[in-house]
Amino acid sequence: MSSSAKATRLEKLGVEKLYELNFNATLSKFNPEEFVRNVLCEGLRLKHILVGDDFCFGKDRKGNVQTLKRLGTDMGFGVTSLKLIKGKHGELSSTSIRNLLSQGKPKEAAGQLGHWHRIEGPVIGGEQRGRVLGYPTANMELQDLHIPKLGVYAALIDVLNGPHKGSYKGVSSIGVRPMFGQNSPNLETYIFDFSGDIYGAQLSIALVEFLRPELSFDSVEALVEQMASDCENAKELLSTS
């Protein structure tokens, strides 16, 4: 998740205050004791800390839950460690969720997250190819995010601000557009039955179902035919969402 998406999700869960530290060179060099003293005690002035059983911290991840409890006793704060939850794919963790997304399994990832995996960001200008093909898309960058399996997904779309604010359904493509040269991965979303200018608007895209991998077609006509098929498949899958 991006920082903004993470903040939105935590707010919905009832978190009232959120501090996100910039993991810079200085912070990365703190040993476990320095991290606890400088960041947790003197910086945030925490009184009680909850962490998972696999929590590690400090330079080279040398600190663990036992280290934190010992330092808490010395420096005056409490520590509660939480047992890891197990699911169909093993222990629920960010690593497991990333692996499922990389495999094109958004439903399984959602089962661990407790909600659909969402990509949030502003709509940026594209090359207008979708508009020419009859499928205008909202383009979004994927910089600094974990990139799910490249391909086409049935998607739920929330326009978070602006005159077109609301919830929609559509098809999202994550990929490098192999028919049109070498490109960085991005996210392009076609919104069903929508007409309007959403450049600059903040979108939240929920990946619901992986439809197919990214492909290179022999002709533009073949691409358009496949896009029409993708839309029909997505509409059927999303009819109960």
C-alpha positions in Angstrom: 0.0 0.0 0.0 1.0 3.6 -0.5 1.2 5.8 2.6 -2.1 7.5 1.9 -3.9 4.1 1.3 -2.5 2.8 4.5 -3.6 5.9 6.5 -7.1 5.6 5.0 -7.4 1.9 6.0 -6.1 2.5 9.5 -8.5 5.4 10.0 -11.4 3.1 9.0 -10.2 0.6 11.6 -10.5 3.3 14.3 -6.8 4.5 14.6 -6.9 8.1 15.9 -3.2 9.0 15.6 -0.7 7.7 13.0 3.0 8.4 13.0 5.0 7.2 10.0 8.8 7.5 10.4 11.0 8.1 7.4 13.3 5.1 7.3 16.5 7.0 6.5 20.2 6.2 6.9 20.3 7.5 10.5 17.4 5.4 11.6 18.7 2.3 9.8 22.0 2.5 11.9 20.3 2.4 15.3 21.0 -0.8 17.2 18.0 -2.3 19.1 18.7 -0.3 22.3 19.2 3.0 20.4 16.0 2.5 18.5 14.0 1.9 21.7 15.5 4.8 23.6 15.6 7.4 20.8 12.5 6.5 18.8 10.0 4.7 21.1 10.8 6.3 24.4 12.2 9.8 23.8 10.6 10.3 20.4 7.1 8.8 20.6 7.0 8.5 24.5 5.1 5.2 24.2 3.7 3.5 27.4 2.7 0.2 25.9 3.6 -1.6 22.6 1.8 -4.3 20.8 3.8 -6.4 18.2 3.5 -9.7 16.5 5.5 -12.7 17.7 7.9 -12.4 14.7 8.7 -8.7 15.3 12.3 -7.7 14.7 13.9 -4.3 14.9 17.2 -2.4 15.0 20.2 -2.7 12.7 20.4 -6.0 10.9 17.1 -6.9 12.6 19.0 -8.0 15.7 16.2 -7.1 18.2 13.2 -9.4 18.7 10.2 -9.6 21.0 12.3 -10.8 24.0 14.7 -7.9 23.4 11.8 -5.5 23.4 10.3 -6.9 26.6 13.7 -6.7 28.4 14.2 -3.1 27.3 10.6 -2.3 28.2 11.3 -3.4 31.8 14.5 -1.3 31.9 12.9 1.8 30.4 9.4 1.8 31.7 7.0 0.6 29.1 4.9 -2.5 28.7 5.0 -5.0 25.8 2.3 -7.4 24.5 3.2 -9.9 21.8 0.4 -11.3 19.6 0.4 -14.8 18.2 0.5 -15.1 14.5 -2.8 -16.1 12.8 -2.7 -19.1 10.5 -4.8 -19.5 7.3 -5.1 -21.8 4.3 -1.7 -20.5 3.0 0.2 -20.5 6.3 0.8 -17.7 8.7 -0.9 -14.4 7.8 1.8 -11.9 7.0 2.7 -9.1 4.6 5.1 -11.6 2.8 2.3 -14.1 2.3 0.0 -11.4 0.9 2.6 -10.1 -1.5 3.3 -13.6 -2.7 -0.4 -14.2 -3.4 -0.7 -10.9 -5.3 2.4 -11.9 -7.3 0.6 -15.1 -8.2 -2.5 -13.3 -9.4 -4.7 -14.4 -6.5 -6.4 -11.3 -5.2 -9.3 -13.2 -3.5 -6.8 -15.3 -1.4 -4.9 -12.1 -0.6 -8.2 -10.4 0.5 -8.9 -13.4 2.7 -5.7 -12.6 4.6 -6.1 -8.8 4.5 -9.7 -8.8 5.5 -10.6 -6.5 2.6 -9.8 -6.2 -1.1 -6.2 -5.2 -1.9 -6.5 -1.6 -3.2 -4.1 0.6 -5.2 -4.7 4.3 -4.6 -3.3 7.4 -6.4 -4.1 10.3 -8.7 -5.2 9.8 -12.3 -2.3 11.0 -14.5 -2.1 11.8 -18.2 -1.5 8.9 -20.6 -1.0 8.4 -24.3 -4.8 8.4 -25.1 -4.6 5.0 -26.8 -7.5 3.6 -24.9 -9.7 6.5 -26.0 -8.8 5.9 -29.6 -9.7 2.2 -29.2 -13.0 3.0 -27.6 -11.9 2.1 -24.1 -10.7 5.3 -22.4 -8.7 4.5 -19.3 -7.7 6.2 -16.0 -3.9 5.8 -15.7 -2.1 5.5 -12.4 1.5 5.1 -11.5 2.8 2.0 -9.5 6.0 3.6 -8.3 7.2 2.3 -4.9 4.3 -0.2 -4.7 4.4 -4.0 -4.7 3.3 -4.9 -8.3 0.8 -7.7 -8.5 0.9 -10.3 -11.3 0.8 -8.5 -14.7 -2.5 -8.9 -16.4 -6.1 -7.9 -16.5 -8.4 -7.8 -13.4 -12.1 -7.3 -12.7 -12.0 -4.3 -10.4 -14.1 -2.1 -8.1 -13.3 1.6 -8.4 -13.9 4.4 -5.9 -13.4 8.0 -7.1 -12.5 9.6 -3.8 -12.9 13.3 -4.7 -14.1 15.7 -7.3 -17.5 16.0 -9.1 -17.5 12.3 -10.1 -16.9 11.0 -6.5 -18.6 7.6 -6.1 -18.2 3.8 -6.6 -18.0 2.1 -9.9 -17.1 -1.2 -11.6 -14.6 -1.9 -14.3 -11.5 -3.6 -15.7 -8.0 -2.8 -14.7 -4.8 -3.7 -16.6 -1.5 -3.9 -14.8 1.4 -4.2 -17.2 4.0 -2.7 -19.6 1.9 -2.5 -22.8 4.1 -4.9 -24.8 2.4 -4.0 -28.2 3.6 -0.4 -27.8 7.4 -0.7 -26.9 9.2 -0.8 -23.7 7.3 0.8 -20.8 7.4 0.9 -17.0 4.5 -1.0 -15.3 1.4 1.1 -14.7 -2.3 0.6 -13.9 -4.9 1.4 -16.5 -8.6 1.2 -15.5 -11.6 1.3 -17.8 -14.8 2.2 -15.9 -18.1 0.8 -17.1 -20.8 3.2 -18.3 -18.8 6.2 -17.3 -18.2 9.6 -18.9 -16.4 12.5 -17.4 -13.0 14.1 -16.7 -11.3 12.6 -13.7 -7.7 13.7 -14.4 -6.1 14.6 -11.1 -8.8 12.8 -9.1 -7.8 10.4 -6.4 -8.8 6.8 -7.2 -8.9 3.6 -5.2 -8.8 0.5 -7.3 -9.7 -2.9 -5.7 -8.5 -5.9 -7.5 -11.2 -8.6 -7.4 -10.4 -11.3 -9.9 -7.5 -12.1 -12.2 -8.9 -12.5 -15.7 -5.9 -13.2 -17.9 -2.2 -12.5 -18.2 -0.9 -9.5 -20.2 -0.6 -10.5 -23.9 0.8 -9.0 -27.1 -1.6 -9.2 -30.0 -1.0 -9.4 -33.8 -3.3 -6.5 -34.5 -5.2 -3.6 -32.8 -8.4 -5.3 -33.9 -7.5 -8.4 -32.0 -6.7 -6.3 -28.9 -10.0 -4.5 -29.1 -11.9 -7.9 -29.4 -10.1 -9.2 -26.4 -10.9 -6.0 -24.4 -14.6 -6.5 -25.2 -14.4 -10.1 -23.9 -12.5 -8.9 -20.8 -15.3 -6.4 -20.0 -18.0 -9.0 -20.4 -16.2 -11.5 -18.2 -15.6 -8.8 -15.5 -19.3 -7.6 -15.6 -20.4 -11.2 -14.9 -17.9 -11.7 -12.1 -18.8 -8.3 -10.5 -22.6 -8.7 -10.8 -22.8 -9.9 -7.2 -20.2 -7.5 -5.8 
